[in-house]
């Protein structure tokens, strides 16, 4: 690895507070941690990518094990969520290193709601958005041209009958 001081380690429960402190300004994370990471319905061990430097957590990529139907077959996959790199360590390739470790964990990894920090890392590594997965957002008040366009598409799908009103919950 090109990070001699930084190393990928197995997650241990005592790292939780250090990981949450990376997620600056997200106080709810502590409250949803067990639901999101340790009580998964598939009884899989929580196996995130954790990077430490001198005993301190400097990088993290959380994972939720899931089962998905892909091309007609039910398979196991991972849902990547909560990707963080310590502010002091950014711009050194650590994010790319974390994503390389992540890819070793499953042949199919999904990421939903990709953050502005994660997007350039994933694009550089060749991740592509899949047309097999639809993304719907409910936008009530457009705050930008992009949102106005999404709102128009939303309306268009509704007019075309693209939404099933009975099963759609907002």
Wavefront OBJ file of the C-alpha trace (Angstrom):
o trace
v 0.000 0.000 0.000
v 1.179 3.537 -0.665
v 0.037 4.615 2.819
v 2.726 3.218 5.113
v 1.335 5.041 8.173
v -2.294 4.482 7.269
v -3.542 0.928 7.291
v -6.797 -0.902 6.629
v -7.914 -2.795 9.735
v -10.838 -4.974 10.767
v -13.656 -3.092 12.444
v -13.971 -3.397 16.206
v -16.905 -1.943 18.194
v -14.635 0.437 20.110
v -13.952 2.285 16.822
v -17.566 3.415 16.557
v -17.119 6.800 18.297
v -14.026 7.595 16.236
v -15.908 6.789 13.038
v -18.915 8.892 14.048
v -16.607 11.815 14.822
v -15.471 11.717 11.162
v -19.105 12.374 10.189
v -19.019 15.969 11.319
v -22.447 17.479 11.844
v -24.494 14.274 11.647
v -25.658 13.784 15.252
v -28.341 11.272 14.229
v -25.674 8.764 13.094
v -25.116 7.527 16.632
v -28.836 6.823 16.954
v -29.198 4.867 13.699
v -25.828 3.075 13.862
v -27.145 -0.247 15.204
v -30.082 -0.305 12.814
v -27.877 0.566 9.864
v -24.855 -1.560 10.603
v -25.146 -4.126 13.361
v -28.715 -5.474 13.120
v -28.820 -6.459 9.485
v -31.503 -8.995 8.556
v -29.034 -11.350 6.832
v -26.901 -12.107 9.907
v -23.780 -10.972 8.083
v -20.959 -9.611 10.226
v -20.429 -5.843 9.943
v -17.341 -5.623 7.754
v -16.732 -2.015 6.699
v -13.498 -0.589 5.312
v -11.711 1.166 8.193
v -8.386 2.989 7.857
v -6.402 3.980 10.939
v -3.319 6.099 11.431
v -1.559 6.042 14.800
v -4.591 4.426 16.427
v -7.016 7.042 15.071
v -9.678 6.325 12.444
v -8.970 8.477 9.361
v -11.119 6.746 6.735
v -14.319 4.730 6.653
v -16.752 3.179 4.212
v -19.827 1.610 5.770
v -21.604 -1.363 4.205
v -25.073 -2.843 4.421
v -25.332 -6.437 3.144
v -28.391 -6.830 0.922
v -29.976 -9.318 -1.461
v -30.972 -7.958 -4.849
v -32.622 -9.303 -7.943
v -30.214 -8.534 -10.768
v -30.919 -9.724 -14.313
v -33.573 -12.084 -12.970
v -31.410 -13.739 -10.300
v -31.381 -13.108 -6.569
v -27.818 -12.444 -5.468
v -25.970 -11.050 -2.492
v -24.639 -7.539 -2.822
v -23.352 -4.709 -0.714
v -24.849 -1.293 -0.288
v -22.059 1.215 0.218
v -22.998 4.034 2.564
v -21.197 6.592 4.691
v -17.865 7.148 2.949
v -15.617 9.505 4.928
v -11.998 10.589 4.810
v -10.556 12.744 7.585
v -10.174 16.388 6.427
v -6.424 16.341 7.096
v -5.957 13.277 4.866
v -7.844 14.385 1.758
v -6.187 14.746 -1.627
v -3.691 11.941 -0.945
v -5.445 9.078 -2.720
v -6.872 7.625 0.494
v -10.445 7.731 -0.851
v -9.395 5.712 -3.901
v -7.575 3.242 -1.637
v -10.746 2.780 0.463
v -12.866 2.159 -2.653
v -10.309 -0.394 -3.929
v -10.663 -2.288 -0.643
v -14.445 -2.043 -0.904
v -14.502 -3.614 -4.372
v -12.736 -6.722 -3.005
v -15.710 -7.420 -0.726
v -18.418 -8.116 -3.306
v -18.920 -8.514 -7.066
v -21.917 -6.155 -6.899
v -21.776 -2.949 -4.908
v -24.530 -0.365 -4.982
v -24.258 3.202 -3.875
v -27.296 5.407 -3.507
v -27.349 9.131 -2.862
v -23.679 9.610 -3.713
v -22.133 12.580 -1.930
v -20.214 15.365 -3.653
v -17.065 14.011 -1.989
v -17.530 10.453 -3.232
v -18.656 11.206 -6.801
v -15.278 12.266 -8.290
v -13.518 9.315 -6.613
v -15.994 6.811 -8.057
v -15.988 8.375 -11.528
v -12.188 8.327 -11.623
v -12.264 4.630 -10.721
v -14.662 3.819 -13.540
v -17.916 3.441 -11.568
v -20.936 4.145 -13.750
v -24.557 4.769 -12.960
v -26.661 1.851 -14.097
v -29.723 2.296 -16.241
v -31.069 -0.873 -14.587
v -31.802 1.119 -11.434
v -34.388 3.881 -11.457
v -34.026 6.904 -9.244
v -37.133 8.865 -8.287
v -37.091 11.926 -6.113
v -40.007 13.926 -4.825
v -39.260 17.619 -5.317
v -41.872 20.095 -4.185
v -40.149 23.441 -4.596
v -37.490 23.621 -7.302
v -34.442 25.485 -5.986
v -32.398 25.249 -9.153
v -32.646 24.596 -12.866
v -31.637 20.967 -12.272
v -34.392 20.482 -9.708
v -36.892 22.204 -11.989
v -35.924 19.713 -14.699
v -36.317 16.783 -12.291
v -39.693 18.169 -11.234
v -40.747 18.325 -14.884
v -39.619 14.722 -15.443
v -41.481 13.692 -12.305
v -44.636 15.301 -13.652
v -44.054 13.736 -17.078
v -43.734 10.244 -15.550
v -46.880 10.812 -13.524
v -48.832 11.967 -16.602
v -47.517 9.003 -18.608
v -48.613 6.684 -15.789
v -45.046 5.897 -14.776
v -45.964 6.009 -11.096
v -48.269 3.499 -9.502
v -50.267 5.727 -7.145
v -51.377 2.896 -4.878
v -47.908 1.719 -3.960
v -45.982 4.981 -4.052
v -45.416 6.496 -0.643
v -44.023 9.980 -0.341
l 1 2 3 4 5 6 7 8 9 10 11 12 13 14 15 16 17 18 19 20 21 22 23 24 25 26 27 28 29 30 31 32 33 34 35 36 37 38 39 40 41 42 43 44 45 46 47 48 49 50 51 52 53 54 55 56 57 58 59 60 61 62 63 64 65 66 67 68 69 70 71 72 73 74 75 76 77 78 79 80 81 82 83 84 85 86 87 88 89 90 91 92 93 94 95 96 97 98 99 100 101 102 103 104 105 106 107 108 109 110 111 112 113 114 115 116 117 118 119 120 121 122 123 124 125 126 127 128 129 130 131 132 133 134 135 136 137 138 139 140 141 142 143 144 145 146 147 148 149 150 151 152 153 154 155 156 157 158 159 160 161 162 163 164 165 166 167 168 169 170
